[in-house]
Amino acid sequence: MLVSGIGSMGTAINIIATVLCMRCPGMTLGKMPLFAWLNLTMAGLVILSMSPLTAAQLMLLVDRYPRPSIGSSAVATSWWLTSTTS
């Protein structure tokens, strides 16, 4: 899931760059076709929605494993204690 979130954001950035950079000379944003606006809008929404979800998932993944050298959180410690005592 983490890889697909990062891949989706990369694809959205690629679509935005393509729509904005590959327009015909003299074509303003107001003269772009509706399909290009649809792609631009959907790519923006993907970036806005997937960024917090991917960051939260990455933080949960990092928090899951204890790190004795830099300290760990209560969630990581409780997970480690329950998995090693059984």
HELIX and SHEET records of a PDB file:
HELIX    1   1 LEU A    2  CYS A   21  1                                  20    
HELIX    2   2 LEU A   29  LYS A   31  5                                   3    
HELIX    3   3 LEU A   34  ARG A   64  1                                  31    
HELIX    4   4 ALA A   74  THR A   84  1                                  11    
END                                                                             
